[in-house]
């Protein structure tokens, strides 16, 4: 039997069904691996070992009595530290929320508990999801399991690293501009950004409310489809939630793809792409061609403005959302004896890190009188143009294919003093968030240094089933997803 840390969630579910393994054995193996190896990876900010083992034993007892168990029974799952869990510290990896224990569970947490998943821990992230490397955490920097000198990507770097390292088979991150797909690409795992509104944002501590989506991370496409099927669906507590159930993605996963048309956007293959990344993507295109896909060159002309638009619209929403963390309503309050105005100012100065302050100031600026029309309103107009580009593309192609990121994982500290270079890590992922469409990153090879290369596929809104089928077709024709880093 394969070691637990190399098995997918689907394999572990089957092992329980056939009585070859128990939930307790699976969870104990997960916790043991975290204890032995997470000291070097630093994927987790908290682990609830005692509770996880107790829940696993309960599932085993229910199975023994012949009771029905949930779709994820006995499967260890990790959560990004911006997803609220009742009574369990949720900090967004910020001093501002140190010791904050939410009084309620996020909707996605309720669904995981309802599916009998075992929530083993909270994963590290860039503070308030502001970053692309998980170096902006107030606690520590997470390392890439493939090379501990390199970043795992961000802001959901802890979740991607946890899956890549074999600590858990499934995890949730959150996406605002690529914060699951980019680290999934860097870590050689699968990351999915669902259609905006498919997964409830209730209980997700907000960054950019028109962009944020809770998003699955998994070892393979099948597991990602399984996890999204559990998490998706309408939630009346989220006003942006789509009024429709999640699809049965597993039932449709292995349906023939037929002669689907894949669009290759010329704007996604310009300057700045590392040669190894370009080569791996072009190799993947040939795999699709051999599988019977029709390859078509298309244009998404407004994608060149994606980073500029994102860092106006997203920071404006961040500035507004983070106004609540003032030391009175929520968050850290200074111990200095000051008047009320200074108390607000000093509390925020002490509580927020440098990147959070940078984005709050930028957002406040673009929303301010005299600049709103010049920056924020203009960004929204260009965002609309970007969505129209995709709408036109869907008239001729079924999906768009591109690199997940222009490079593979960079070294820790390499871009810490260059925010613009850091922001460009998400240049290919941001358009899907701005357009509200689903996207997936899957492994498509390795560069000359042995680092994973991620390939992104995007489909029209609501077409997650098509997205998974295309990704699955490639995955079954290759073996890149089967490789694991040696720790």
N, C-alpha and C positions, 0 to 999 in steps of 0.2 A: 504494500500500500504506500502511496506517495505520502511524504510528510505533510502534516496539516497545513503548514505555512505556504505550501505550493499549490494547495487545492482551491478551487473556486467555491463560491457559496453553493452553486448548484450541485457540485460533487459532494460537499459536506451535508447538504440536505438529503441526498440519495444515500449517503453512508449511514445517516440516522434512520432513515426509513427501512434500510436492510439490516439494521441492528449491528452493523459493523463498528459503529462508534456511537458514543453518547454525547449529548449536548455538553455535559460537564467535562468530558475529555477534550472536546473541541475548545471550549472556553478556557480551560486550564492551559492547554497548549498555547493559545493566544497570549494569555497573561504571562506565562513563563518566558515566551519569546520577547515580549515587551520588557520584562524585568531584566533579561540578559543583555539585550541589544539596544534598547532605546536610549541608553546613556550616551551613545555615539550619534544616533540619528536625531534624537530630540523631537520626535513627532508629537508627543503627548504633553499637555500641560496638566492633566489630571487623569487618574485611572481609578475606577470604582471596582476593585477586584472582589471584595467581599460580597457586594450586592450582585455582581455579575455571576459569580459561582452559585449563589443562592437561587437566582432566577433559572440558571441552567439545570440545577437539580430539580426544581419544580417542574420544568418541562419534561425531564426524563420520567418523573413520577406520573405525570399526566399521560405520557406515551404508554407507560407500563400498564396503566388502567384502561387503555384503549380509548382515551378521550381525544377529541379532535384538537390539533394544534395549528398555529398560524403559518402563513406562507414563508416566514423567515425564522421558524422555530429553531432556537439553539445557535443561530449564526451571530458571531461577534460583529458589531457595527461601531464605527467611530463617528463622532460629530464634531464639526468645526465649532470653535468656541464663541460663535456669535448666534448660535441656535439655542433658544431658551429651554431650560430643563428645570422643572419645579424642585426647589430646595437644593439644587446642585449648581455650584458656582459657575457663572457664565460671565466672562470678563471682556470679550473681544480682544483679549491679550493687551489690555490697556490698564494703566494705573488708575484711570478715571473710573473703572468699574471693578476694581479690586474688591473682593468679598461680596459682590452682588449675587444674590440668590433669588432668581425669579420666583414669583408666586404661582406660576402656571407653566405648562408644557406648550411648546410650539406644536402646531398641527402635525407637522411631519414626525415629531416625537410621539405624539399620540398614535399615529398610524404605525410607527415602528413597534411600539409596545403592543398594539392590537394584533400585529403580525408575529408576536413572540420573539422579536429580535432581541439580542442581548447587547445593551449599550455599555461598552467597556470603558470609554474614555472620551475626553475632549481634546481636540487637536490644536496645535499651534497655528498661528495665522499672523499676517501683517495687521497691526493695530487698526481696528475698525474696518478691516479689509482694504486698507490703503497701501497697496504695494504689489510688486510682481516677483518677490524673492523670499518672503517670510523673514527678511532681515529687520523689518520694522516692528516686530513683536516687542512688547515691553519686558518680556521675560528672557528669551534667548533666541538664537538663530537655529532653525531646523536645517539639517543637512540632507543632501541627495543620497539615497542608498547606493546609487551606482558609483558615486565618487564623493566621499565625505568632505572634500575640499570645495564642493560646488553646491549651489543653491538648488532647492527642489522646485523653484518657481513659487508663484503666489497669486493671490493672497491665501489660497487654500493649500499651501505647501505642506502643512502637517498632515492633512487628509490624504494627499497623493503619496507622500512619503510613507505613511502608515500602511497603505495598501501595497506599495512597491516592495517594502521591507518584509512583507508577509506577517505583519502584526495583526491585521484584520483583512478579511476578504472584501469587505464593503465599507464605504464611508460616505458621509455627506460633506460637501463644501457649499460655498455660495458663489454665484457668478454675478458680476456687475459689468466687467469688460473683458472677461477671459480668465477669471480667477480659479476656475476648475480645469478648463481645457488646457491652458498653458502649463500649469504644473503637472497635469496628466501627461502631456507631451514630454516634459523634461524628465519625468520619472518612469516612462515606459508603461503606463497603465491607461485605462479607458476613462475618459471624463465626458459627461454629457451636460450641455446647457439646454434645458427644455424650452419649449415655446413659452413666452412670457404669459404668466397666469395659469399655467398647467399645474404647478406645485404651489400650494398656499404659502404666502409670505408671513402669515400670522405666527408671531413668535420669533421671527428673524429680526435681529437688531439692524435697523435700516442704514444703508449707505446711500444708494441712489434709488429711490422708490420706483421710478419708471423703468429701471434696468435690472434690479436685483432678482435673482432666482436661486432657490435652493436646488443643488445639483448633485447627482450621483457620481461616485468614483468607484471603479471596480476593476477586477483583474481581466475580465473579458467582456465582450459585447452582450453575451447572454445574461451575465450577472447584472450588467447595467440596465438591461431591459426589465429584468425581474425587480430591481430596486425602484425604478421609476414607476412601474406598474403598481407598487405598493404606495408610493408617495403621492402620486398624481390624483387629480380629481377636484371637484368644486368644493369650496369652503365659504360659507356665508359670512365668516368672520373676516374675510379678506375681500375688500371691494373690487380688487383687480382680478380676482379669481375667475377663470373661464367657467361658464355654466355648462359643464359637460364632464362626464366621467373620464378617467384615464383609459387608454386603450388596452387591449389584451395583447401586449407586445410580444410575449413569448409564443402565443398561438400562431402569430403571423411571421415569426422571426425567420423561419427556414423556407418560406414561400419563394418560388423562383423569382428572380429579379427581371427576367425577360431582357428585352433590348432597351434598358434604361439609358438615358442620355446624361452624361456627366459634363458639366461646364468647367472649363479651366479659364479663370479670369486673368487676362494679361497683366492687370494692375498688381496681382499678387506674386509676380515673378520678376520684379524689377531689382533695383539696387538694394544692397544690404542683406541679401540672403546668403548664408554660408554655402559654399559649393557642395559640401556633403549633404546638406539639407535639400538643396535643389535636386541633387542626383537621386536621393531616396524617394522624393515625391514623384519624379519622372519615372523611376522604376515602378512605383505603385500604379501610376497611370497605365503602364504597359500590362500590369497584372489585370487591371480592370478591362483593358482592351481584349485580352485573351479570354476573360470571363464572358465576353459578349456585349460589354457596354460600349455605347457610341460616345466618343470623345469629341467635344465641340469647344472651340475657343469663343469666349464671350468677353464682354466689357462691363465692368462695374465702376464707371468713371468717378463717382463721388467717394469711393472708398479711400482715395488718397487724402481725404479730409477727416478720416475716421478719428485719428488720435486728437486732432484739434477740436473737433466737435465734442468728443467724449470728455475731454478735460475742461470743457466749459459746462456742459449739461450735468455731468456727474458731480463736479465739485460744487455747483450751485445747489443741487439737491442735498449733498453732504453737509454743506453749511447750514441749511435749514434743519435737517434731521438731527444734527449734533448740537443744536442750540439748547436742547432739553437737558444736556449734561452740564449743569451749572452749579452743582454743589447744594442745590436746594431741592429741585424736583428729583434729580437723580445724580449719582456719581460722587466722586471725591470732593470733600469740602476741606479747604485749608485750615490748619490749626492756628494760623496767624490771627491776631486780634486786629481786625480792620472794620471799616464801615461796610455797608452792604454792597456798594458798587465795587470796591476793591476786593471784597470777598469773592464776587463772581469772577473777576479778572484773575486773581491769584489762584483760585481753585482750578480754573481752566489751564492756566500756565503750568501748574504743577501736575495736572492730570493727563494732559495730552502730550504725545511725542511730537518730534519735529515734522514728520510727514503729515500727521493729522492737522497740525497748526498750518502747514503750508496749504493744504486743501481747503481748510475753513477760510483762510484769508482770501484765497483765489475765488472761492465761491461767493463770499460776501462782496467782493469787488465786482464780479460780473453781474450780480443782482442789484447793485447800487444805482441810485438815481444818476442818470447821465450815461450809464454804461450798459443798462439792461438791453436796450434795443440794439446797441452796437455789437454786443457779444452774445448774450443769452438767447435773445429772440432770433438772431441770425443763425446761431447754432441749431436751434430747433427747426428752422427752415431747411438747412442743409441735411439734418437728420431725416426729414421727410423725403428729400431727394434721394437719399441713400436707400430708403425703403422702396421707392419707386424704381430704382435700378434693379433691385432684387425682383420686384413684381414683373418687370419686363423680362428678366432672365428666366423666370418660371414659365414663360410662354414657349420657350425653346428647349429648356433642359429640365431634368428631374431633380438634379442636385448640383451643388458647386463644390469643387475639390481644391484644396490649397494646403500649404504648410500650416501647422498650428502656430509656430513661431519662426522668425527668420534665423534663429540660432538654436543650438543645443544649450544645455545648462551652462551658465557662466560661473566663474569662481566667486566664492563668498568675498564680498567687499569690492569686487571689480567695478560695480556701477553705483556704489553707495553714495558717491559724491557727484553723480551725474544724473539728476532726475529725468531729463529728457531721454537719455539712452535707456534708462529703466522703463520709461513709459512706452518706448517703441517695442518692447518685448511683446506687447499685446496688439500690435498693429493689425494682425490678421484675425484676431478673435473679436475685437471690439465691434465690427460691423454687425455681427449676429445679434448682439445685445441691443444696439441702436435700432435695428429693424424688428426686434422681437421674435426672430425665427430660431428654430432649434439647430444646434450644432453638436458634433461629437469629435473628440480627438482619440485616435487609435494609434498604437505603435506601428511604424512602417519600416523599421530598420535601425541601424546604429551608425554613428559617424566613425571617423578614423581613430578616435580616442575611446571607442566603446560606449559612447553616451547615446541614449535613446533619441530617436527622431520621431516626432508626432505628426500625423496627417489629420487635417480637419475636413469634415464633410458637413455641408449645410443643406437643409431642405426647406420647403415652404412651411409657414405656420401650421401647426397641428399635424404635421406629417412625420411624427416620431417613428411610426411603424416603418415608413419608407427609409428613414435614416438608419434605423437598426438593421434592416434587411441588407442595405448596401454595405454597411460596415461589417456585418456578419459574413457576407459573401467574400470580402477581402480577407477577413480573419481566417476563414476556413481554407483559403488558398495559400496562406503563409503561416509561419510559426513564430513570428517575432513576439507575440503576446505570451508565449510559453516560457520565455527566458526570464530568469530571476537574478537579481544582484547577489553577490556573495558578501555576506557581512561577517 
